[in-house]
Amino acid sequence: MAEVKVQRALEIKVNTPACSGCRVCEMVCPIYHDGVVNAERARIRITDQYDRSLFEPHLCQLCPSPAPCVESCPMGALSQSQATGVISVDQGLCNGCMACVEACPYQAIWWSEGLEKINVCDRCGGRPTCVQFCTSGAIQLNRLD
């Protein structure tokens, strides 16, 4: 498949050394999307290496189209906006095979066992809530338009 150029309007820069591991981003994301505090519903994940005091935010980096996660899905459950690069998931088509999870080079898409669905950042309609609440500067908005 030929690569399509994507105009990414909202790029989120990750500055891993600045992440304190507070996980506020994992709390405010599902509040925005679902009205609940439930990290299982977050579209951003913080991984940790406590022995090294290292915390790393993982969220979709808007790969060029077609994104590896989209290409890997045997069910056609994932699509990518040519205008923004944002990945959308049709949960009704997703069979939970996790091919997209394995294909993502950023560990930014994952299967929620408890919810039986795929989670991936959708940029909160243009105003990423996680960025608004990140006080350490670990995740920052870089407007490209």
Secondary structure by P-SEA (a helix, b strand, c coil): cbbbbbbccbbbbbbcccccccaaaaaaaaaacccccccccccbbbbbcccccbbbbbcccccccccccccccccccbbbbccccbbbbcccccccccccccccccccccccccccbbbbbcccccccccccccccccbbbbbcc
